[in-house]
Amino acid sequence: MQEAKEEMGACDTNREIEMPMQPAADTEPCVGA
């Protein structure tokens, strides 16, 4: 379960660092994956 959480957190953080002004729609599928 921790691995899945790490992936979600990493994805969310990576997206924010790469494009902090991106739409939430791009983060929804990333976290849902």
URPE-V277652 format. One record per pair of residues at least 12 apart in sequence whose C-alpha atoms are under 7 Angstrom apart, sorted by the first residue. I is the first residue (numbers start at 0). J is the second residue. D is the distance in Angstrom with one decimal. If there is no record, write none. Layout:
# URPE-V277652
i->[I I]
j->[J J]
d->[D D]
This chain:
# URPE-V277652
i->[7 10 11]
j->[30 29 26]
d->[5.3 6.7 6.7]
